[in-house]
Amino acid sequence: MDEHSFRLQADAALDDLFRALTAPGDRAFEADLNNGALTVEFDDHPAKFVVSPNAPVRQIWVSALTTSFKLDWVEARGHLCWPPTGARCAS
């Protein structure tokens, strides 16, 4: 997959996630989508999650507290996976 195609898919996925997180209802967090990065901040906790694409390496990066996760795009499967666990890599 080329960088442009990855960017289009990543943007669509983050848009879908943002819409799901901001759907009407009670929630204890606020989500913001700005310049291709999704930020989720929690009301009663200093936690902040940032989800952003890294197109040159075809990954989605998730920063959460002091931990980060790098999800790889598996083109043959059409979804992301987290290599350390293989979650969704083979499904």
C-alpha positions in Angstrom: 0.0 0.0 0.0 1.4 3.4 -0.9 1.5 6.3 1.6 -1.4 8.1 0.0 -3.7 5.1 0.2 -2.7 4.5 3.8 -3.4 8.1 4.7 -6.9 7.9 3.1 -7.7 4.7 5.1 -6.3 6.0 8.3 -8.2 9.3 8.0 -11.4 7.3 7.3 -10.8 5.1 10.3 -10.1 8.0 12.6 -13.2 9.8 11.4 -15.3 6.7 12.1 -13.8 6.4 15.6 -14.4 10.1 16.3 -18.0 9.9 15.3 -18.5 6.8 17.5 -16.9 8.6 20.5 -18.9 11.7 20.1 -22.3 10.1 19.5 -25.0 11.5 21.8 -24.9 10.0 25.3 -23.3 10.3 28.7 -19.6 9.9 28.7 -16.7 10.9 31.0 -14.4 12.0 28.3 -14.0 14.5 25.5 -12.8 13.6 22.0 -11.2 16.0 19.5 -10.1 15.3 15.9 -7.7 17.9 14.7 -5.1 17.7 11.8 -5.5 14.0 11.5 -4.9 13.2 15.1 -7.6 12.0 17.5 -7.2 13.1 21.2 -9.3 11.7 24.0 -9.2 13.4 27.4 -11.0 12.1 30.5 -13.0 14.3 32.8 -12.0 12.9 36.2 -8.4 11.8 35.3 -5.4 13.5 33.9 -5.2 10.7 31.3 -5.0 11.8 27.6 -4.9 9.4 24.7 -3.6 10.4 21.3 -4.3 8.3 18.1 -2.4 9.4 15.0 -1.3 7.9 11.7 2.3 7.7 10.8 2.0 7.3 7.0 5.7 6.8 6.1 5.8 3.5 8.1 2.1 2.6 7.6 1.3 2.5 11.3 -1.3 4.0 13.7 0.4 5.2 16.8 -1.6 5.3 20.1 0.0 7.2 23.0 -1.7 6.5 26.4 -0.3 7.8 29.6 3.3 6.6 29.6 2.8 3.8 27.1 2.6 3.8 23.4 1.4 1.3 20.9 2.3 1.0 17.2 -0.4 -0.8 15.1 0.7 -2.1 11.8 -1.6 -2.1 8.7 -1.9 -5.6 7.3 -2.9 -5.0 3.7 -3.8 -8.7 2.9 -6.2 -8.7 5.9 -7.5 -5.2 5.5 -7.1 -4.2 9.1 -4.6 -3.1 11.8 -2.8 -5.4 14.2 -0.6 -5.0 17.2 2.6 -7.1 16.5 3.6 -7.8 20.1 0.4 -9.9 20.6 -0.6 -10.6 17.1 -4.0 -9.3 17.9 -6.1 -9.4 14.7 -3.0 -10.1 12.6 -4.2 -13.5 11.6 -8.0 -13.2 11.6 
